[in-house]
Amino acid sequence: MAYVITSPCIDVQDQACVEVCPVDCIHFDEGEDRMLFINPDECIDCGACEPACPVTAIFAEDDVPGDAAEFKALNALWYEDKAGAREKVAAIKPA
């Protein structure tokens, strides 16, 4: 199981979660991405990121609210297809 970043992060990108992650599994490309993403293959499920998030955007995978379920796949997608992930973010919340 991994942690997942959801829609409240879009256009906020507070990096407090990055600072507390012990395995450096939270990423984004500055100037390119509108949110941060957690690599599900690298996340060790420690939970350090969740309380650090000032906008309550991070959830344990099993606790992601139903209306945010698409973010489970979206976080993983960014590590395989950044452009595809960016398109999905834009569709979820147009700029």
Kinemage of the C-alpha trace (Angstrom):
@kinemage 1
@onewidth
@group {chain A} dominant
@subgroup {mainchain}
@vectorlist {calphas} color= white
{ca met a 1} P 0.000 0.000 0.000
{ca ala a 2} L 1.129 3.553 -0.671
{ca tyr a 3} L -0.002 7.049 0.084
{ca val a 4} L -1.803 9.091 -2.568
{ca ile a 5} L -1.899 12.822 -3.255
{ca thr a 6} L -5.335 14.115 -4.284
{ca ser a 7} L -6.966 17.254 -5.719
{ca pro a 8} L -6.402 19.732 -2.859
{ca cys a 9} L -2.727 19.753 -3.917
{ca ile a 10} L -3.555 21.073 -7.394
{ca asp a 11} L -2.162 24.596 -7.738
{ca val a 12} L -0.929 24.578 -4.121
{ca gln a 13} L 2.172 22.372 -4.280
{ca asp a 14} L 3.265 22.976 -0.709
{ca gln a 15} L 6.380 20.860 -0.348
{ca ala a 16} L 6.207 20.120 3.380
{ca cys a 17} L 5.485 16.493 2.467
{ca val a 18} L 8.661 16.299 0.396
{ca glu a 19} L 10.721 17.562 3.318
{ca val a 20} L 9.512 14.821 5.686
{ca cys a 21} L 9.548 11.867 3.268
{ca pro a 22} L 12.360 9.531 4.361
{ca val a 23} L 12.620 7.787 0.976
{ca asp a 24} L 12.236 10.773 -1.380
{ca cys a 25} L 9.245 9.292 -3.224
{ca ile a 26} L 7.296 12.548 -3.751
{ca his a 27} L 8.056 14.392 -6.977
{ca phe a 28} L 6.969 17.019 -9.480
{ca asp a 29} L 8.611 19.029 -12.224
{ca glu a 30} L 8.655 22.679 -11.241
{ca gly a 31} L 7.009 24.846 -13.862
{ca glu a 32} L 5.452 21.808 -15.526
{ca asp a 33} L 3.230 20.195 -12.894
{ca arg a 34} L 0.317 21.632 -10.954
{ca met a 35} L 0.502 19.073 -8.134
{ca leu a 36} L 2.904 16.658 -6.489
{ca phe a 37} L 2.880 12.885 -6.994
{ca ile a 38} L 3.827 9.916 -4.805
{ca asn a 39} L 5.607 7.001 -6.451
{ca pro a 40} L 3.648 3.922 -5.305
{ca asp a 41} L 6.630 1.660 -5.991
{ca glu a 42} L 8.920 3.664 -3.703
{ca cys a 43} L 6.498 4.681 -0.946
{ca ile a 44} L 7.172 2.697 2.238
{ca asp a 45} L 3.793 3.543 3.779
{ca cys a 46} L 5.357 5.364 6.724
{ca gly a 47} L 2.685 8.073 6.771
{ca ala a 48} L 5.067 10.959 7.513
{ca cys a 49} L 3.692 12.971 4.604
{ca glu a 50} L 0.035 12.882 5.610
{ca pro a 51} L 0.167 15.151 8.696
{ca ala a 52} L 2.688 17.455 6.976
{ca cys a 53} L 0.228 18.365 4.214
{ca pro a 54} L -1.410 21.723 5.019
{ca val a 55} L -4.356 21.117 2.653
{ca thr a 56} L -5.230 17.529 3.625
{ca ala a 57} L -4.462 16.204 0.152
{ca ile a 58} L -2.644 13.010 1.194
{ca phe a 59} L -4.365 9.778 2.145
{ca ala a 60} L -3.372 6.170 2.697
{ca glu a 61} L -4.383 4.292 -0.446
{ca asp a 62} L -7.190 2.455 1.353
{ca asp a 63} L -8.503 5.720 2.826
{ca val a 64} L -8.732 7.782 -0.370
{ca pro a 65} L -12.270 9.207 -0.526
{ca gly a 66} L -14.464 7.652 -3.206
{ca asp a 67} L -14.707 10.859 -5.192
{ca ala a 68} L -10.894 10.971 -5.378
{ca ala a 69} L -10.296 7.341 -6.347
{ca glu a 70} L -8.887 8.359 -9.756
{ca phe a 71} L -5.867 9.855 -7.980
{ca lys a 72} L -4.597 6.380 -7.083
{ca ala a 73} L -3.905 5.703 -10.749
{ca leu a 74} L -2.964 9.312 -11.474
{ca asn a 75} L -0.077 9.303 -8.997
{ca ala a 76} L 1.331 6.126 -10.578
{ca leu a 77} L 0.741 7.420 -14.107
{ca trp a 78} L 3.059 10.393 -13.601
{ca tyr a 79} L 6.006 8.007 -13.233
{ca glu a 80} L 5.173 6.332 -16.561
{ca asp a 81} L 3.652 9.145 -18.643
{ca lys a 82} L 4.110 12.655 -17.270
{ca ala a 83} L 2.264 14.285 -20.173
{ca gly a 84} L -0.682 11.944 -19.703
{ca ala a 85} L -0.802 12.708 -15.983
{ca arg a 86} L -0.690 16.445 -16.683
{ca glu a 87} L -3.606 16.110 -19.122
{ca lys a 88} L -5.651 14.299 -16.480
{ca val a 89} L -4.911 16.994 -13.891
{ca ala a 90} L -6.008 19.651 -16.390
{ca ala a 91} L -9.228 17.742 -17.048
{ca ile a 92} L -9.941 17.427 -13.319
{ca lys a 93} L -9.272 21.091 -12.589
{ca pro a 94} L -8.885 23.338 -15.637
{ca ala a 95} L -6.354 26.125 -15.173
